[in-house]
Amino acid sequence: MSLLKDKGFLRFLIIFLVVFLLCYYGSIAVIGLTAPGDYYSPFLAKYLNYISWLRNSLLNGSQWLLSLFGDDTYYQNEYVLSQVNGRGVKLVYSCLGLGVMSFWIAFITASVSFLKRKIIWILSGLFVIWLINIIRISLLLVSLNHSWKMPFGIDHHTWFNIVAYGVIFLMMYLFSKAKVKRQNPKVIESTILCRGNRI
């Protein structure tokens, strides 16, 4: 209960929840508005469909990664990447990692730091999550075509979440640790002295 009386924590919690909900459900709204139907928006579909850009980048990245190991793949359609003479992986909206990405954006946005530093950490974290997803998609396609089983019987979506959130918690730790060092006067003072000695 003492945390709820802490204005700093309450500020963090409110900003985190607002940003997370905006990012996640905003993306869901974009999916609905760019899919043919009653609420279809041609403008969004043509110019602001970042969901489609994300999906294409994941499929292209997976195809490139698999090509490094000699696996030939092709696109059955805009959603499916298949191995030549083999099975394919369909990348639906739940496979894009929108929840994980929204969590990371919300955490960094809610944290106290300089704007430039936040932008760097947000982009770096999103790239890492994107890369993890590419590795997952690539491994899934290989496992399907070689009849591999998922470890411990856990499905690939759950494995992605486990690994992605594990990496996110590590990045959160590194972000917080770097912030503490930046705010520590002794560290700043010693850095200045070291620079002075070099000169």
Secondary structure in CASP SS format (residue, H / E / C, confidence):
PFRMAT SS
TARGET T0000
AUTHOR 0000-0000-0000
METHOD secondary structure of the structure
MODEL  1
M C 1.00
S H 1.00
L H 1.00
L H 1.00
K H 1.00
D C 1.00
K H 1.00
G H 1.00
F H 1.00
L H 1.00
R H 1.00
F H 1.00
L H 1.00
I H 1.00
I H 1.00
F H 1.00
L H 1.00
V H 1.00
V H 1.00
F H 1.00
L H 1.00
L H 1.00
C H 1.00
Y H 1.00
Y H 1.00
G H 1.00
S H 1.00
I H 1.00
A H 1.00
V H 1.00
I H 1.00
G H 1.00
L H 1.00
T H 1.00
A C 1.00
P C 1.00
G C 1.00
D C 1.00
Y C 1.00
Y C 1.00
S C 1.00
P H 1.00
F H 1.00
L H 1.00
A H 1.00
K H 1.00
Y H 1.00
L C 1.00
N C 1.00
Y H 1.00
I H 1.00
S H 1.00
W H 1.00
L H 1.00
R H 1.00
N H 1.00
S H 1.00
L H 1.00
L H 1.00
N H 1.00
G H 1.00
S H 1.00
Q H 1.00
W H 1.00
L H 1.00
L H 1.00
S H 1.00
L H 1.00
F C 1.00
G C 1.00
D C 1.00
D C 1.00
T E 1.00
Y E 1.00
Y E 1.00
Q C 1.00
N C 1.00
E C 1.00
Y C 1.00
V E 1.00
L E 1.00
S E 1.00
Q E 1.00
V C 1.00
N C 1.00
G C 1.00
R C 1.00
G E 1.00
V E 1.00
K E 1.00
L C 1.00
V C 1.00
Y H 1.00
S H 1.00
C H 1.00
L C 1.00
G C 1.00
L H 1.00
G H 1.00
V H 1.00
M H 1.00
S H 1.00
F H 1.00
W H 1.00
I H 1.00
A H 1.00
F H 1.00
I H 1.00
T H 1.00
A H 1.00
S C 1.00
V C 1.00
S C 1.00
F C 1.00
L H 1.00
K H 1.00
R H 1.00
K H 1.00
I H 1.00
I H 1.00
W H 1.00
I H 1.00
L H 1.00
S H 1.00
G H 1.00
L H 1.00
F H 1.00
V H 1.00
I H 1.00
W H 1.00
L H 1.00
I H 1.00
N H 1.00
I H 1.00
I H 1.00
R H 1.00
I H 1.00
S H 1.00
L H 1.00
L H 1.00
L H 1.00
V H 1.00
S H 1.00
L H 1.00
N H 1.00
H H 1.00
S C 1.00
W C 1.00
K C 1.00
M C 1.00
P H 1.00
F H 1.00
G H 1.00
I C 1.00
D C 1.00
H H 1.00
H H 1.00
T H 1.00
W H 1.00
F H 1.00
N H 1.00
I H 1.00
V H 1.00
A H 1.00
Y H 1.00
G H 1.00
V H 1.00
I H 1.00
F H 1.00
L H 1.00
M H 1.00
M H 1.00
Y H 1.00
L H 1.00
F H 1.00
S H 1.00
K H 1.00
A H 1.00
K H 1.00
V H 1.00
K H 1.00
R H 1.00
Q H 1.00
N C 1.00
P H 1.00
K H 1.00
V H 1.00
I H 1.00
E H 1.00
S H 1.00
T H 1.00
I H 1.00
L H 1.00
C H 1.00
R H 1.00
G H 1.00
N H 1.00
R H 1.00
I C 1.00
END
